Every structure is written in structure tokens, then in C-alpha cells.
């Protein structure tokens, strides 16, 4: 059986790293933290925010609603409060479809 290296996942990400992942400013991440109850990054003794992978998932959901689907902040909050499972499920389906599309484009390029 071939050796398969495990993907390394970190426990915490700094606000700068998170801002780069989403291509937004750190101040926008801080603002979303104030606006959305589902964002609760830990803070160290210095007060630096430490984002967990769960926080990243919540940020992906917020980013999808606000930046990609064009919801207002109030609309995104309402959507998350009214039907959180539906929003999460829709986001997961979208992520899966994007991954499949990426794979198919890669396969097409190899032909």
C-alpha cells in the first residue's frame, strides 16, 4: 500500500492569515466578528484573534452570503438565524460542485 501523507491542518490562524485567505482586509474580518454571532475567535493574552477551522467555515459561509451572493449584512444575519442548516448545506453543496468542476477542468486539460 503506498504511503499517503496526511494533510496538515493548523489549530489556529491569525487574523492576517485569514484576511489573505479571503482576500479581504483584517478590519472587515473584525467588523464581521462584531456583526455575526457565529464568529467567536479565541484571543490570546495580548488580545490577538486566533481563528479555528470552525471559525474559517463560518467565515466561508458569511463570505459566500455577503460577497458572492450579494446579501446585505442584515439579510445574511436573517438568513443564518432563520435557516442555518439550509445555509450550511447549500454552502457545502456549492463547495463540492466547485471541487468537481475543478477536477473536470483538470482532466480536460490532460486530454
Order of alpha helices (4+ residues) and beta strands (2+ residues): beta-alpha-alpha-beta-beta-alpha-alpha-alpha
